[in-house]
């Protein structure tokens, strides 16, 4: 596990293929009243649309234990797949909602 289990609680994992490609940590800082809703929303979007995009391998969702933060550990077959997904309408359709309620940072691992 890439995140400290003392600080983060595993919430959900969606797997389409064994993760062996490019990985990223997406950190979403929000408010206590939004963090669980944001997690459920992003999980629903991942299940219904994102996991069907070419190159998607896995997304694991974690909630911080002491602050309103959602972390997504995502894996894509290649960096090109991840970059293409980030411009695909099936991926971008949920970003306006996320940006409205969270400060988002992405770190490629």
C-alpha positions in Angstrom: 0.0 0.0 0.0 1.3 3.4 -1.0 -0.6 5.3 1.7 0.0 5.0 5.5 -2.9 2.9 6.9 -2.6 5.0 10.1 -3.6 8.1 8.1 -5.8 6.7 5.4 -8.7 4.3 5.3 -9.3 2.2 2.2 -12.8 3.0 0.8 -13.1 1.1 -2.5 -11.1 -0.4 -5.4 -12.2 -0.8 -9.0 -10.1 -3.1 -11.1 -10.3 -3.7 -14.8 -6.8 -5.2 -15.2 -3.8 -6.0 -13.0 -2.1 -2.6 -12.3 1.4 -2.6 -13.8 1.5 0.7 -15.7 1.7 4.4 -15.0 0.4 5.3 -11.5 -0.8 8.6 -10.1 -2.1 9.9 -6.8 -5.0 12.3 -7.1 -5.6 14.2 -3.9 -8.9 16.0 -3.4 -9.1 18.4 -0.5 -12.7 19.4 0.4 -14.9 19.9 3.4 -16.1 17.4 6.0 -19.7 17.6 4.7 -18.5 16.9 1.1 -15.8 14.3 1.4 -17.9 11.1 1.5 -20.3 12.5 -1.2 -17.3 13.3 -3.4 -15.9 9.8 -2.9 -19.2 8.1 -3.8 -19.6 10.4 -6.8 -16.1 9.7 -8.1 -16.5 6.0 -7.6 -19.8 6.0 -9.5 -18.2 7.9 -12.4 -15.3 5.5 -12.4 -17.6 2.5 -12.5 -20.0 3.9 -15.2 -17.5 5.6 -17.5 -13.8 5.9 -16.6 -13.0 2.2 -16.2 -14.2 1.6 -19.8 -11.6 3.9 -21.3 -8.7 2.3 -23.1 -5.7 1.6 -20.8 -7.6 1.9 -17.5 -6.3 -0.6 -15.0 -7.3 0.3 -11.5 -8.5 3.1 -9.1 -8.3 2.7 -5.4 -10.0 5.3 -3.1 -8.9 6.2 0.3 -10.3 8.6 2.9 -8.0 10.5 5.3 -8.7 9.7 8.9 -8.1 13.2 10.3 -9.0 15.6 7.6 -11.5 16.0 4.7 -9.3 14.5 2.0 -10.0 11.8 -0.6 -7.0 10.2 -2.3 -7.3 8.2 -5.5 -4.5 5.9 -6.5 -5.0 5.3 -10.2 -3.2 3.0 -12.6 -3.2 3.2 -16.4 -1.5 1.0 -19.0 0.7 3.9 -20.2 1.2 7.6 -19.7 -0.3 8.1 -23.1 -3.5 6.2 -22.1 -3.8 8.4 -18.9 -3.2 11.6 -20.9 -5.8 10.6 -23.5 -8.3 9.7 -20.8 -8.0 13.1 -19.1 -9.2 14.7 -22.3 -12.0 12.2 -23.1 -15.6 13.3 -22.6 -16.4 10.2 -20.5 -13.6 11.3 -18.1 -14.0 15.1 -18.2 -17.8 15.1 -17.7 -17.4 14.8 -13.9 -14.5 17.3 -13.4 -16.6 20.4 -13.2 -18.4 19.0 -10.1 -15.1 17.9 -8.5 -13.5 21.3 -9.2 -16.5 23.0 -7.6 -16.1 21.2 -4.2 -12.4 20.3 -4.0 -8.9 21.4 -4.5 -7.3 18.8 -6.7 -3.6 17.9 -7.1 -2.2 15.1 -9.3 1.2 13.5 -8.8 2.5 11.0 -11.3 4.4 8.3 -9.4 
